């Protein structure tokens, strides 16, 4: 090999925005990512190009044609292959020194301790409808004092929430408890993006179907999420820069050229959120009843 890999050279163009010593700090950090789909894959590769060199990646799924519009690891050459293995291979092609631990069964109560062991940051990239796994993982992060971040790809934009040790937890913000899945879904949408910047340009509302666990997505949104999450990761891992934590949130929508900073004390217990949840639940109940009648 005429040009062997050298970490310092590979990531030298980061220097200026980070110092050489900060780059080495990033090299020693370990990030756990649950989910290797739309946002999870591009999160991992973005962080790998930032110079983070240790990962835990959890996903039980394989790539399929329906993933092609948004998932960075989805290609004709990877159809049918495990997402976590493909992403680990792609990350190691960027940095051969990367240490990746694969959790091929996803995250569950049996492996959650291992998944979060020695981790400096948790990045949520689970499927929208993975309510139990998401609730359990964020609860474990709160117990263990691990900073956690999530960015939702909505329309052609991204909505961000950070949950930092000693501050408002995921459960305190979203208030899921033991609610039914439909209630959790509604609370998740309202809590993630209370500004709702993406809603006005949804041209086919029927494409969102909670009952069938599906919704539309774009790669632009996934890429924006990765840029935002990697920036938050840089600030958290290096301990510099202002990090907004829940109940603060942020949503940027590239289609509408809008940025919104939200502050919702009490999270979904906030009066404004309670109203939004009630309206959304009434609307969802009517839609489900109408579809049941047609069927």
PEMO-V871829 format. One line per field, one symbol per residue. ss: DSSP state (~ for helix, > for strand, _ for the rest). phi: phi as a letter, one per 40 degrees, with the letter a starting at -180 (. if undefined). burial: + if it has 9 or more other ideal C-beta (glycine too) atoms within 8 Angstrom, else -. A space follows every 50 residues. Layout:
# PEMO-V871829
ss=???
phi=???
burial=???
This chain:
# PEMO-V871829
ss=______~~~~_~~~>__>_~~~~~~~~__>>>>>___~~~~~~~~~~~~~ ___>>>>>___>__~~~________~~~___>~~~~~~~~~~~~____>> >>>________~~~~_____>>>>______~~~~~~~~~~~~~~___>>> >>>>__>>>>>>>______~~~~~______~~~~~~~~~~~~______~~ ~___~~~_>____>____~~~~~~~~~~~~~~~~~~~~_________>>> >>>____>>>>>>___~~~_~~~~~~~~~~~~~~~~~~~~~~~~_
phi=.cbccbddccbcccchcbcdccccccdccbbbbchbcdccccdccccccc hcbbbbbbabcbcbdccccabcccadcbdgccccccccccccccbdccbb bcbcbgbadcbccccccgccabbcbcddccccccccccccccccgccbba bccbgbaabbbbbbdgbdcdccccfcfbccccccccccccccbccfcccc bccbdcccbcccfaacabcdccccdccccccccdccccgagcbcbdccaa bbbcccfbbbbbbbdgfcccdcccccccccccccccccccccccc
burial=------+--++--++--+---++-+++-++++++++++++++++++++-+ +++++++++---+---+--+++++---++-++++++++-+++-++--+-+ -+++-++---++--++--+-++++++-+-++-++++++++++---+++++ ++++++++++++++---++++-++++-----+++++++++++++--++-- -+----+++-------+++-++++++++++-+++++++----+-++++++ ++++++---+-+-+--++-+--++-++--++--+---+--+----
